[in-house]
Amino acid sequence: MTLEVCCGNLESVHAAVKGGARRIELCSQLELDGLTPVWEELQTARSLYPGLIIHVLIRPRAGDFCYSAAEVQQMAADIATALALGADGIVVGALTPEGEVDLPAMERLMAPNVTFHRAFDVCREPLRALEDIIGLGCRRILTSGQAATALEGATLIQALRERSAGRLLLLPGGGVTPENAASILARTGCTEIHASASVKKADGTRVTSAQKVAAILRAIAG
């Protein structure tokens, strides 16, 4: 079983590694559900942890996932930068105003090892979106099963996993804790799971907890 830890800053990267994580999603501003990271932090993480698998979120702003041509151009440039700085994968997603996968935009944003992120959770027709995402060549979908948490969305995640078997991986994420991680994996049949494993600091920001990472890893080890 694989745990991917969502890290919103370099402090969180250090904690994730200390807790035993071998793969992270690097972003910034978790309070906005994650934006494109600070490049200096990617450079530092890559230098300090050469064996760590680093997936990089590409999201230029908060809000919806409907991007202008200029935003798509910026995202494509950001993907090139992330890969040049040593990212092992890209996390990205784009939708049309009608809630469908924005295929022209996504074709511009494709790279090796792409995860389509939780924009999937607001897609109008998840089964159609699944096939579109597979057709693009994405490696996985990060999803809560279009519910508030991955545990609540486990039935849909399981159905998506079964439908996409051998073609794409489902990565449950959303409300994952040491207490429910094993149950989510059992109910969905997935082999990967995504969590921030974070705690709130005095200033209101969130940072990954090494203790929570270690606890989730223990929970899913069996």
Secondary structure by P-SEA (a helix, b strand, c coil): cbbbbbbccaaaaaaaaaacccccccccccccccccccaaaaaaaaaaccccbbbbbbbcccccccccaaaaaaaaaaaaaaaaaccccccccccccccccaaaaaaaaccccccccccccccccaaaaaaaaaaaccccccccccccccccaaaaaaaaaaaacccbbbbbbcccccccaaaaaaaacccbbbbcccccccccbbbbbaaaaaaaaaaacc
